[in-house]
């Protein structure tokens, strides 16, 4: 099913960008940023079952996939912001925009890992959580108090924050809690 979806996406992209098929909804004006809104969450969701089935015997391969993905992402971000790669569409997008794009896929992808390892690596998870929380506090203070424009926080209200964080964090956590409760009941 995943190869079929990837092939359909490739045909639609090629048809839109190269062959100018209007029915695809893809045109030469579309940038990588637009494509990321379409594929990030489905890729995260499609990867989870593969990871579950192969994580024990292909641990090293998954580490390479993760490292490669992080490296490609870093190159694209540096190229998009610092080197003027206009095709990425990253220029003008703030941290707020990235949070809107990545919060749900990152939580969905990392929640199963946390559920599986949080007892064994409790100290590591707690340390990582505290580091992320401290970094978030610094960026929040910088965005609102020091006027850091790159955060995109200024002008966002409590309601905007609830909209941003409620679904990505509360929904997966609730589902995990219900799954754990039903497993205990068995």
C-alpha positions in Angstrom: 0.0 0.0 0.0 2.8 2.4 0.9 4.6 1.9 -2.5 1.4 2.5 -4.3 0.8 5.8 -2.4 4.4 6.9 -3.1 4.0 6.1 -6.8 0.7 8.0 -7.0 2.3 11.0 -5.3 5.2 10.8 -7.8 2.9 10.7 -10.8 0.8 13.6 -9.5 4.0 15.7 -8.8 5.5 14.8 -12.2 2.2 15.4 -13.9 1.7 18.8 -12.2 5.3 20.1 -12.4 6.5 18.7 -15.7 3.4 17.9 -17.7 1.3 20.7 -16.3 -1.8 18.5 -15.7 -4.2 20.9 -14.1 -6.3 18.2 -12.4 -3.3 17.3 -10.1 -3.6 20.7 -8.3 0.2 20.9 -8.5 1.9 23.7 -10.5 5.3 25.2 -10.9 4.3 27.9 -8.4 4.2 25.2 -5.6 7.2 24.8 -3.4 8.6 22.2 -1.0 6.8 24.0 1.9 3.5 23.3 0.2 4.3 19.7 -0.4 5.4 19.2 3.2 1.9 20.1 4.4 0.6 17.2 2.4 3.1 14.5 3.1 4.6 14.9 6.6 1.8 13.5 8.6 1.0 10.6 6.2 4.7 9.7 6.1 4.9 9.6 9.9 1.7 7.5 10.1 2.9 5.1 7.3 6.3 4.7 8.9 5.0 3.6 12.3 3.7 0.1 11.3 6.9 -0.5 9.4 9.0 0.5 12.4 6.9 -1.7 14.7 7.4 -4.7 12.6 11.1 -4.3 11.9 12.5 -2.3 14.8 14.1 -5.3 16.6 15.9 -6.8 13.6 16.7 -3.6 11.7 17.7 -1.3 14.5 20.8 0.0 12.8 19.0 0.6 9.5 16.4 2.7 11.4 19.2 4.7 13.0 20.6 5.4 9.5 17.2 6.4 8.2 16.7 8.8 11.1 20.2 10.2 10.8 19.8 10.6 7.0 16.4 12.3 7.5 17.8 14.8 10.0 20.8 15.5 7.7 18.5 16.1 4.7 16.2 18.3 6.8 19.2 20.4 8.1 20.6 20.9 4.6 17.1 22.0 3.3 16.6 24.4 6.2 20.1 25.9 5.8 19.7 26.1 2.0 16.2 27.5 2.2 17.0 30.2 4.8 20.6 31.1 4.3 21.4 30.2 0.6 18.2 31.6 -0.9 16.8 28.3 -2.3 13.5 29.8 -3.3 12.1 26.4 -4.4 11.9 25.3 -0.7 9.5 28.1 0.1 11.0 28.3 3.6 11.8 32.0 3.5 9.3 34.0 5.6 8.2 31.0 7.6 8.7 31.4 11.3 9.1 28.9 14.2 5.3 29.2 14.7 4.8 27.9 11.1 7.2 25.0 11.7 5.4 24.1 14.9 2.1 24.1 13.1 3.6 21.8 10.4 5.5 19.4 12.6 3.9 19.2 16.1 1.4 16.4 15.3 3.7 14.3 13.1 6.6 14.5 15.7 4.3 13.6 18.6 2.6 10.8 16.6 6.0 9.4 15.6 7.7 9.6 19.0 4.8 8.6 21.3 5.1 4.8 20.5 8.9 5.1 21.1 8.2 6.8 24.4 5.6 4.2 25.4 8.0 1.4 24.7 11.0 2.8 26.4 9.9 5.3 29.1 10.4 2.8 32.0 13.9 1.7 30.8 15.1 5.2 29.9 13.1 7.2 32.5 16.0 9.5 33.4 16.9 10.1 29.7 13.3 11.0 28.8 13.0 13.2 31.8 16.3 15.0 30.9 15.2 15.4 27.3 11.8 16.8 28.4 13.4 19.3 30.8 15.9 20.4 28.1 13.0 20.9 25.6 10.9 22.7 28.2 13.8 25.0 29.1 14.5 25.7 25.4 10.8 26.4 24.8 10.7 28.8 27.8 13.7 30.7 26.4 12.2 30.9 22.9 8.8 32.0 24.4 10.4 34.8 26.4 12.4 35.8 23.4 9.5 35.8 21.1 7.1 37.7 23.3 9.4 39.7 25.6 12.4 40.4 23.4 10.6 40.7 20.0 12.4 37.9 18.3 10.6 38.0 15.0 11.8 34.7 13.7 9.6 32.9 16.3 6.4 34.3 14.9 4.9 34.2 18.4 4.0 37.9 18.7 0.3 38.4 18.2 -0.6 34.8 19.0 -3.0 34.5 21.8 -3.7 31.7 24.3 -6.4 30.4 22.0 -3.8 30.1 19.2 -1.5 28.2 21.5 -4.4 25.9 22.5 -5.2 25.2 18.9 -1.5 24.5 18.1 -0.9 22.2 21.0 -4.2 20.6 22.0 -4.6 18.1 19.2 -0.9 17.2 18.8 -0.4 16.5 22.5 -3.7 15.8 24.1 -5.2 13.5 21.4 -2.2 11.1 21.2 -1.7 11.1 24.9 -5.4 10.3 25.5 -5.3 7.5 23.0 -2.1 6.1 24.6 -3.8 6.3 28.0 -6.9 4.5 26.8 -4.8 1.8 25.1 -2.8 1.3 28.3 -6.0 1.0 30.4 -7.6 -1.5 28.0 -4.3 -3.6 28.1 -4.4 -3.6 31.9 -8.0 -4.7 31.9 -7.2 -7.8 29.9 
